[in-house]
């Protein structure tokens, strides 16, 4: 399928979802669709400067156009509708599930596409940092390390239950 045809079908899917949302009485906006996502994520939705956007994984969109247009576009648009109509709702919470069901979609978080088939997949691995507990050094992800250092989060070693620290125990 030509990529221009895929884009046309994505816009048509959004037209249908917007109409359904308006019939339901929900506040809605037409999102900007960006075809610039790669990796293992099928789609992302968000709001920036008052404008809604949906980012789609081009490789997966070309491999699974029908499913991506129906399910992924619907999933991401449900996030936008939820954000606009239920401020403070969790990303995949009850309100989002309600919107998904209204759209005729299964309210699931994750896709099951074979991401090994796309050429643009990048296996990202977070840098590991060494921290310490009473029983010795422990490796943690950059995300956890940054939360420890910058936000003061406390983590416990899964093996011994002691608090993880940046410096070795004495």
C-alpha positions, 0 to 999 in steps of 0.5 A: 500500500502506498504511504499516501494512501495510508496517510489518507486512511489515518485522516479518515479514521480520525474523522470517524473518531472525531464524529463519534466523540462529538456525538457522545458530547466530548470535547475534541480537537483534530490532532496533528499526525506525525510519522516520525516514531521509531523503535518498539512503540507503535504510537504516542499522543500528547498535547503541546502548546494547546495543540494535540498530536499523535506520533506513529511508528512508520515501520510498523504502520507500513507492516500492519496498516489496517491494524495500526490505523484501526487500533493504534490511531484509536488508542492514541486519539482516546488519550487525547479525548481523555485528557480533554474531558477528564483532566487528571485521569490516569493514562490507561485508567477507567476514563480512558477505558470508557473512551476506548470501549465507546470507540469499539476498541479493546482497552489494552495498553500494549500492542503485539506487533513483531517489532523485529521486522522493522529496519528502524528498530533501535534496541535502547539500553539504559546506562547502569549505575552502581549504588550500594547496599549493606551486602555490596554493590548493586546496578540500577538503571539511569532512571532510578539513579536520577530519581535517587540523586535529583528527587531524593527517591529511596530504593531498597535492595530486593535481596536484603531489603536495605536502603540503596545509597550512592556511597558504600556502607562503612 
